[in-house]
């Protein structure tokens, strides 16, 4: 157990990839939030008052 086949990525490399992908997801979620806020405001809804 714990052995890697030749050519396999190390755990550190896999963690780096996951960290990069998570950063992309965070950015996408921020974009979605901005889009939904703009749509709400265009409909006359103040998103800051919705609980």
C-alpha positions as CSV (number, residue, x, y, z in Angstrom):
1,X,0.0,0.0,0.0
2,X,1.2,3.6,-0.7
3,X,3.2,2.6,-3.7
4,X,2.8,4.5,-7.0
5,X,3.1,3.2,-10.4
6,X,5.7,4.9,-12.7
7,X,4.2,8.0,-14.1
8,X,1.6,8.4,-11.4
9,X,1.3,11.9,-9.9
10,X,2.5,12.3,-6.3
11,X,0.1,13.2,-3.5
12,X,1.5,16.7,-3.5
13,X,0.8,17.1,-7.2
14,X,-2.7,15.8,-6.8
15,X,-3.3,18.2,-3.9
16,X,-2.0,21.1,-5.9
17,X,-4.4,20.3,-8.8
18,X,-7.3,20.1,-6.3
19,X,-6.4,23.4,-4.8
20,X,-6.3,25.0,-8.3
21,X,-9.6,23.6,-9.2
22,X,-11.1,24.8,-5.9
23,X,-9.9,28.3,-6.7
24,X,-11.7,28.1,-10.0
25,X,-14.9,26.9,-8.3
26,X,-14.7,29.8,-5.9
27,X,-14.3,32.3,-8.7
28,X,-17.3,30.7,-10.6
29,X,-19.5,30.9,-7.5
30,X,-18.6,34.6,-7.1
31,X,-19.6,35.1,-10.8
32,X,-22.9,33.4,-10.2
33,X,-23.5,35.5,-7.1
34,X,-22.9,38.7,-9.0
35,X,-25.1,37.6,-11.9
36,X,-28.0,36.6,-9.5
37,X,-27.6,39.9,-7.7
38,X,-27.8,41.8,-11.0
39,X,-30.9,39.9,-12.0
40,X,-32.6,40.5,-8.7
41,X,-31.9,44.2,-8.9
42,X,-33.2,44.4,-12.4
43,X,-36.4,42.9,-11.1
44,X,-36.6,45.6,-8.4
45,X,-35.6,43.2,-5.6
46,X,-32.9,44.3,-3.1
47,X,-31.0,41.1,-2.5
48,X,-29.6,42.5,0.8
49,X,-33.1,42.6,2.3
50,X,-33.9,39.0,1.6
51,X,-33.5,36.6,4.5
